[in-house]
Amino acid sequence: MSNRTPPSVLTERKPTNPIAIEVLEVLQRGGYRSPSGRAVSVATEQAAAEQGTKLFTPELLRKLHETPSAPTRKSPFHVEVINATSGRSPECRA
């Protein structure tokens, strides 16, 4: 298993939930040991998830809002950003 450094976004907050701490440790190591002792790698899956992810920082979002854009087609999707942690998630909204 690799000893990867998690993105800084993951380390800016100090999680207090034991499960969240364990998940971040697994991501940092790139895997975990199953209860039977077998090494389980998540590095490939994590790399694929990171490859398809774009981080929109507050600065980038501010810049995007200030930049005029051409009209786009209507999208059936709605994006909402909520300042919450996994330990204190708001109720899901339908």
Summary of the structure (lengths in Angstrom):
residues: 94
radius of gyration: 17.6
end to end distance: 38.9
largest distance: 56.1
contacts: 149
relative contact order: 0.16
helix: 40%
strand: 6%
